[in-house]
């Protein structure tokens, strides 16, 4: 891969070793502006001019594009290609547009000269237009050091990306498909088959996202009777509303589940989107407050790991942008004063899902009609709204309301941290409903949630309970026509619910971990419950797992099971493979025993396989299975075979996506969700190039690919693996950053040059072209390099013929070149007279 201005490793390596000595001994005197004797460079070729004027003073380098680390106020912003221009004093200055300055944290709106400056027009002399902003190019370390005065610095939270940089993406058509099927042959004779196809289709235009989900099912039983049906599950139109950090949906969707039970509706909805917040402001984390006696360093640890470190001036301080590393766990805070004195204190921290950070308002408003899950069911119109607000000191208030013609409900509650005691929330819902028989029903639901974590012991506890009083109905229950005590069911209405989850690590995980869960649902006449226990441990790279379950259904049926699994790595004999063995036994059923091998193959580990053989007691007999799954650039394919004592089966699967965009059609692996953001990689002519951190994804024959799993509203890195580039392809930069909005199809366009590599020796007036001269391809000024010793210059991405333009102080010339297709070489070598 060729990089701009990384000519030192190509041209200067040809310099003889004594040349470096001549630089050292050519210094005539020690002074602030060091000088050296340029004539020492002409010893090997007398009379040959040498032009190093651009390197002869501090900060002097050739203008162009450099890959540099960008630092702003001593904070690393990232590594990127930056264009530098030469100022009047020949020092290099970075060339940024106002939009790019904004990404670095500059308040461009606070600078008079930039208020009406086009966002994409480069600012050439920024030091004059932006007083106080200083930039220094540390060439030896390839660092751009920028200083911005505090009053001009946009104090965004950590990880935040300005909404002006959010990319709504290109117009696009999308089709995500999933086809699966199976055919089963009975040993006694006859067969049956079934197929299933799901289609998630969509269209993007600007910030609007149109989506539909439809399914097709086909089945044929052993008697030859067939059935098929087509169903459109939902359709909606969505777009983001950045000014209120929310999303707008029109069509068919579901309501939020944080306060009221979620249900399907047809209508419109406006709700806050936490994805628009930086990671440092998402979820719940407490505000850390303290007082510094001097310019102090504040360090915050959780479970012995440093999760935050900053510097604060003397006086009171508050830290409100902690990343939520876990739902709970004590925070250890250390304040280190400038004289080395340290003070420590601990802040207990635990959270339940509904809790919000201080000052965070979460909202949702829905208007529409209820979508009944039964055909012909009642679909009343309704309005639902909810608000959740984080007060100070770990307190969250929340509430909401549901209103329909025959139903009204209101909720109010509060969540709070209680220090070492954990966190708790309590809320109440009052509901009145008029059922289909004109019977009025009213009742209340009281809900308690609790969470606590003890880092020292590795214990985490969460529980939730709901108690129903009177004739309480959820909106979906009332809309579905439940109208009497039994609701047509022998077990009656709900009266209460209880959940408990406990996890415990043993000796910091060295002895494994165990978990315990319990769930109970009470009705007026019966109850259902489930209990689960599991223990997992890794000993000498071997995984062991033991699990127990005990459940009781509403009709009183009990089910108890025990399972044991072991997984052994086979890396000594078979890379990326494991041998497995398992046992599963039920109280009132047979026991099953199974052994197998599974793993991955191919260089990218994108072919997975599994083979197993089993036996069942009580006459179940032998069983077995084998499967393959291949994850390619354009689709995911799977196939399998299994058998038991009574039948055998073949099954298959084919998943993928098709994306139509302004540059054509590209096939892809399955997309993650309806509104997942994706990037279209565009590297014209670069076929078969691997995408970093994307299993099985390579560019197609045109140089296009689809990258999945982009985080919306976050800066995401898209990178090409240059080791997979063809020898005749060069790329200026193999890494790009994109900031997609929700559901966007953004373009990640890489600048590629398809052509040959050439080491060209240039002469001018019978002498080598001056050392240090700048050479570039005529018509492509980005493809440039520096002339080295003996007039040699290295260029790549060249056509079969063309011209090289050479410029030095006081002169310039042009040299033609022609490359022969018949030569099968990696780098062409040629000589040309520059005129």
Secondary structure, DSSP 4 states (H G I P E B T S, - for coil): ---TT-GGGTTGGGS-HHHHHHHHHT--S--SS----GGGGGSSSTT--B--GGGSSTTB---EEEEEEEEETTEEEEEEEEEEEE-TTSBEEE-EEHHHHHHTTB-GGG-GGGTTS-TTSEES-HHHHSTT-EEEEEGGGTEEEEE--GGGB--PPTT---GGG-B----EEEEEEEEEEEEEEETTS-EEEEEEEEEEEEEEETTEEEEEEEEEEEEE-TTS-EEEEEEEEEEEEEEEEGGGTEEEEEEEEE---SSSPP-EEEEEEEEE-GGGS-GGGSS--PPEEEEESSSEEEEEEETTEEEEEEEE-SEEEEE------SSB--EEEEEE-TTS-EEEEEE--B--TT---TT-EEEEEEEEEE--SSTT----EEEEEEEEEE-STTEEEEEEEEEETTEEEEEEEEEEE-GGG-EEEEEEEEEEEE-TTS-EEEEEEEEEEEEEEETTTTEEEEEEEEEEEES---HHHHHTT--SSSTTSTT-SEEEEEEEEEEEESTTTTT-EEEEEEEEEEESS-EEEEEEEEEEEEETTEEEEEEEEEEE-TTS-EEEEEEEEEEEE-TTTSTTEEEEEEEEEETTS-EEEEEEEEEEESTTS-EEEEEEEEEETTTTEEEEEEEEEEE-SS-EEEEEEEE-SSEEEEEEEEEEEEEEETTEEEEESPPSSTT-EEEEEE-TT-TTPBBTTSTT-B--TTSEEEEEEEPTTS-EEEEB-GGGS-TTEEES-SEEEE-B-TT-EEEEE--EEESEEEEEEEEETTEEPPBT-EEEETTEEEEEEE--GGGEEEEEEE-SEEEEEEEETTEEEEEEEE--TT---SEEEEEEE--
